[in-house]
Amino acid sequence: MRFDFGYKQMRRPAGLPPISAPIIPITLSGSGGSLHTTALVDSGADTSAITADVAEVLGLDISGEPSKAQGIGGEVKVVGSRMTVVIKGRREQDSFILPVQAIMEKTLAGFPILLGRRGFFDRYEITFMPREKKMVLKRRLEGDG
């Protein structure tokens, strides 16, 4: 199973110009609903991350005890959960459960959904082609990687 995606323009904080980045269309779901959105494929992120607002829309359980996580923006409080992710290609789709950290800070307007290494990079062989502004996801066989 293979998915090909072009890079998309990503807005950045005030004062920084937009950049082309590996952003893919996905559908997220939980017990409370689904969300068709986009996510940044982030090789620098240990785990996948969403905001608490997105977790609430999906109906994810974020009632656990918060822990601290360190990211490029500093330290934040997070609660672990799980969500279903669907990636669609031209002819195929892949659906799987992904562990995710819900970021509990309320000042994250515009924070992108991040697809990090644990659970996502484990599932796919990922080839970034920044010059061509493309990315390829190839589904790993069970036991690979």
Secondary structure, DSSP 8 states (H G I E B T S, - for coil): -EEEEE-EEE--STTS--EEE-EEEEEEEETTEEEEEEEEE-TT-SSEEEEHHHHHHHT----S--EEEEETTEEEEEEEEEEEEEEE-SS-EEEEEEEEEEE--S--TT--EEE-IIIIITTEEEEEETTTTEEEEEE--TT--
